[in-house]
Amino acid sequence: MVVNETRKRLLRQLNSRYIYGRYPLLHAIVALIQIAMVSILVRKFNAYYANRPVFTTMVTNAVLSGIADTTAQTLTAFRRRSAQRAADPEPGTRDDFFSIEIQDLDQKVPWPDSPSFRQAPPPFDFERTIRFMSYGFIMAPLQHRWFAFLHKTFPMNNGGATANALKRVAFDQLLFAPCGLACFFTFMTVTEGGGRRAVARKFQDVYIPALKANYMVWPAVQILNFRVVPIQFQIPFVSTIGIAWTAYLSMTNSAEDETIGSSP
């Protein structure tokens, strides 16, 4: 109990601190840890991949998915923080390197049930990040087999490299992309505790818009990926470019959850 209370108090203080009054400190710490993990993977990726290609891809996917969700959470917190400061400017708020909101540390009001906390930017959601990292980790073997299938079925020979790259993109976007999005929203909804109705609601509200957004972004990315990038780097390349895409999916998924949670 003492350890648990200490952990809650530490997280409470970190969630209440901002860099220059705008950037959540805890989000920045998590992002720096993830970037350090990526730097280690980048330096030793070839050696790891040569020994354990699938597991290396799984770990890389998990870390990059975590960065994507951290980016999404940081953007959401920054946006809400800016809106809060604009709507209710406080004379005591400082813009020094580490600023802190006094009301968030008021010991007389239980945390996180205080009204000021509910109006403030959301704290960092570690469970949500773990869900995203788990999804990236679990999907990596399937992606690995899929890319190997495309590589074998449509070889990049000198004579028909461009045509086969286009065929790979067509197969990828018409078969894998719709199924991948379906798996994503189903996995996220179920791991958040949702049932069949929640999954159906998620598909009804966000699946088609997300699929349309996919077709605006990924065909061009995949043409470059299949035409230029070596096969061992294709999944990491997709995952790296996909940081922005996964951040979009994260915000889409969480926004829909908030809508469901606020509906009667």
Secondary structure, 3 states (H helix, E strand, C coil): CHHHHHHHHHHHHHHCEEECCCEEHHHHHHHHHHHHHHHHHHHHHHHHHHHCHHHHHHHHHHHHHHHHHHHHHHHHHHHHHHHHHHHCCCCCCCCCCEEECHHHHCCCCCCCCCHHHHHCCCCCCHHHHHHHHHHHHHHHHHHHHHHHHHHHHCCCCCCCHHHHHHHHHHHHHHHHHHHHHHHHHHHHHHHCCCCHHHHHHHHHHHHHHHHHHHHHHHHHHHHHHHHHCCHHHHHHHHHHHHHHHHHHHHHHHHHHHHHHHHCC
